[in-house]
């Protein structure tokens, strides 16, 4: 039986995915999360065979969860569920070692196929991504030169603070969410702004939206 953790911030989506997977005799959902930090905790505690992660989630996005899950549960295969078929998202996902990238608009059978492909050590990309593309995407992900990707300079904690700050949380709220002091949250915020070459909250939100960490609708502070 393939154990699965589901992470999506929409309960009705998780319910549909759970039903889809558990109809398949080979899958059992062992945990659900509505945000990235909870998803990462579930993966670290449960060590599921597969984790299915929405690309854009509150608190920690799916790609960052995938990156950190490699350290906390190396045997867990990661599948990203996304509305975005653009190349940068796919390349970054493959660079972080995901086993599958499934588009939300694809056939429902794609998700089950991705799970079973992952369990057999294969990559799975939804149409039209998988047309002559899996090896090419993987090769380009490995070879991609990112001479000054400032995001890669951030620590894991700074990435958490970045996303929470971009969502509009104060230092006090960030501290409560991450179990750190408001002063520590303020220090992390100052450090990440310096590393990213940003000056204001508006700059931070724009960076997060451009990076795909949060959807544009979240960026109310830009108005």
Residue, then its C-alpha position, 0 to 999 in steps of 0.5 A: x500500500x502506497x502511503x500518501x500525504x496531501x497538501x492543498x489549502x482548499x479542503x474540497x480539493x483535498x477531499x477530491x484528491x483523497x477520494x481519487x487516490x483511495x479508489x485506487x487500491x494501491x494508495x492510502x492517504x495518511x495525512x493532510x495539510x492546508x499549509x506548507x509548514x504543516x505539510x513539511x512537519x507531516x512528511x518529517x513525522x510520517x515519512x510517506x511514500x509520496x507527498x502531493x503538494x500544491x505549488x502555492x500554499x500559505x506559509x511555505x510554498x510547495x517547491x520550498x517544501x519539496x526542497x526541504x523534504x529531501x533532508x527530512x524524509x529522503x525516501x519520500x517522492x514528491x509530486x507537485x500539483x500546479x496550475x502553472x505550465x510555464x517552464x521556470x516552475x517546471x525546471x525549478x521543480x525538477x531541480x529540487x528533485x520532484x518525481x512528478x509535476x501534474x497540472x490541475x487542468x489535466x485528466x484525473x488519471x494523471x495524478x494516479x499515474x504520477x504516483x505509480x511512476x514515482x514509486x517505480x523511480x520514473x518522472x511524470x509530467x502532465x501533457x503537454x509537458x511530457x511530450x519529448x520533454x522529461x529528459x530535456x527538462x531534467x537536463x536543463x534543470x541540472x545545467x541551468x546557470x543561475x549566476x545570481x539567484x539571490x533567493x538561494x542565498x537565504x537560509x531556510x528560516x529566512x525563506x519562511x519569514x519571507x513568505x509569511x511577511x509577503x502574506x502580510x504578517x507582522x513580526x509578532x505574528x511571524x514569531x507566533x507562527x514560527x515559535x520565535x521571538x518578534x525580535x528574531x523575526x525582525x532580524x530575519x526580515x532585515x537580513x533577507x531584505x538585505x540579501x535580496x536587495x529589497x528596501x520596502x514591504x512593497x518590494x518584498x511582496x513584488x519579489x514573492x509574487x514574481x518568484x511564485x511564492x504567493x499568488x498576485x491576489x495575496x499582494x493586497x499591500x501593493x494596492 
